[in-house]
Amino acid sequence: MPMAAKKTSPRTAVPSGPVPFTKDQDLEAYREMLLIRRFEEKAGQMYGMGLIGGFCHLYIGQEAVVVGMQMAMKPGDQVITGYRDHGHMLSTGMDAKGVMAELTGRRGGLSKGKGGSMHMFSIEKQFFGGHGIVGAQVSLGTGLAFADRYRENGNVSVTYFGDGAANQGQVYESFNMAELWKLPVVYVIENNKYAMGTAVSRASAQQDFSKRGTSFNIPGEQVDGMDVQAVKAAGERALAFAREGNGPYIIEMQTYRYRGHSMSDPAKYRSKEEVQKMRTEHDPIEQVRTRLLDGHKVTEDDLKKIDADVREIVNAAADFASSDPEPDVAELYTDILR
């Protein structure tokens, strides 16, 4: 039975400039983004060695989006996303060994080695999966928000999807339902400029994705998704808006992936100069690194130690994922709905 809409506050969350991070916040952001970067680099290597099969979509370049949003979230808030999902898992605190072991199809994987790159879940970390069907997670994320509203638990569903998925019909059905019932959901559109191999300018009539909810009266804003400070500030605004009973909010994260759509994509649809320019001028990790060195007076040795610690975690995860046994054949018949 449909729920009656709650009375709402004003329909906009007033954007403001990002609040400068403290030294501890910058160190946290640096470490978390670096963990994702090093993990994905290692996953790319292992895919090339044949240790990871199937599809593998890397998150290199987009790290600030999930790290900034996670810094803005509260315990109990849920995360759901598409198939470029390793960074989302790590940012929620899911074990690197379990994530990597799932990529290699081992028993110690977070889905017992049966899900692979696109299908990992963690109820403990409130991570409700990466999903291989384009746009499917938007309907599911809206459903999570419906449950939050029904239970009146104060939680918010953070639902990630890309610029390509933003053109799917089920996205707009979800928008309509979320606004009609004032569901606590933040839709995070990760606009990395290329849906698979097609530039946004060739595939989307409305390229300002923050306006995609206008016809449903859903407010939105564009954010520099390469700046973790800007992401956290926008996340806090959007989450507060949804948590206070105002309904859904859209954030368009303007970001960029350095690698191809998947490991099988040579990315010939864009120039090397374009990618290098983004790496040189907008890299999310280098921005924080500069702040730590110049503003917080952290030493190069301190940053090298963080890098060494992160590499140790990633190498241990790779070793575990290479040596852990494969699932028993009997596992084929478990976890099946009949």
ZIQUI-V139659 format. One record per backbone hydrogen bond with DSSP energy under -1.0 kcal/mol. NH is the residue of the N-H (numbers start at 1). CO is the residue of the C=O. If there is no record, write none. Layout:
NH&CO ; NH&CO
//
This chain:
26&22 ; 27&23 ; 28&24 ; 29&25 ; 30&26 ; 31&27 ; 32&28 ; 33&29 ; 34&30 ; 35&31 ; 36&32 ; 37&33 ; 38&34 ; 39&35 ; 40&36 ; 41&37 ; 42&38 ; 43&39 ; 44&40 ; 45&41 ; 46&42 ; 47&43 ; 48&44 ; 49&45 ; 50&47 ; 51&46 ; 62&59 ; 65&62 ; 67&63 ; 68&64 ; 69&65 ; 70&66 ; 71&67 ; 73&69 ; 77&74 ; 78&156 ; 79&126 ; 80&158 ; 81&129 ; 85&83 ; 89&85 ; 90&86 ; 91&87 ; 92&88 ; 93&90 ; 94&89 ; 99&95 ; 100&96 ; 101&97 ; 102&98 ; 103&99 ; 104&100 ; 106&101 ; 107&325 ; 109&106 ; 110&98 ; 112&109 ; 114&111 ; 119&116 ; 122&127 ; 126&123 ; 127&122 ; 128&79 ; 136&133 ; 138&135 ; 140&136 ; 141&137 ; 142&138 ; 143&139 ; 144&140 ; 145&141 ; 146&142 ; 147&143 ; 148&144 ; 149&145 ; 150&146 ; 151&147 ; 152&148 ; 153&148 ; 157&184 ; 158&78 ; 159&186 ; 160&80 ; 161&188 ; 166&162 ; 167&164 ; 168&165 ; 173&169 ; 174&170 ; 175&171 ; 176&172 ; 177&173 ; 178&174 ; 179&175 ; 180&176 ; 181&177 ; 183&178 ; 185&183 ; 186&157 ; 187&249 ; 188&159 ; 189&251 ; 190&161 ; 191&189 ; 191&253 ; 192&190 ; 195&198 ; 198&195 ; 200&193 ; 202&199 ; 204&200 ; 209&207 ; 211&208 ; 212&209 ; 214&211 ; 216&213 ; 217&214 ; 218&213 ; 221&250 ; 223&252 ; 225&223 ; 225&254 ; 227&224 ; 231&227 ; 232&228 ; 233&229 ; 234&230 ; 235&231 ; 236&232 ; 237&233 ; 238&234 ; 239&235 ; 240&236 ; 241&237 ; 242&238 ; 243&239 ; 244&240 ; 245&242 ; 246&241 ; 249&185 ; 250&219 ; 251&187 ; 252&221 ; 253&189 ; 254&223 ; 255&191 ; 255&253 ; 258&60 ; 263&56 ; 265&262 ; 275&271 ; 276&272 ; 277&273 ; 278&274 ; 279&275 ; 280&276 ; 281&277 ; 282&278 ; 287&283 ; 288&284 ; 289&285 ; 290&286 ; 291&287 ; 292&288 ; 293&289 ; 294&290 ; 295&291 ; 296&291 ; 298&292 ; 303&299 ; 304&300 ; 305&301 ; 306&302 ; 307&303 ; 308&304 ; 309&305 ; 310&306 ; 311&307 ; 312&308 ; 313&309 ; 314&310 ; 315&311 ; 316&312 ; 317&313 ; 318&314 ; 319&315 ; 320&316 ; 321&317 ; 322&318 ; 323&319 ; 324&320 ; 331&328 ; 332&329 ; 333&330 ; 334&331
//
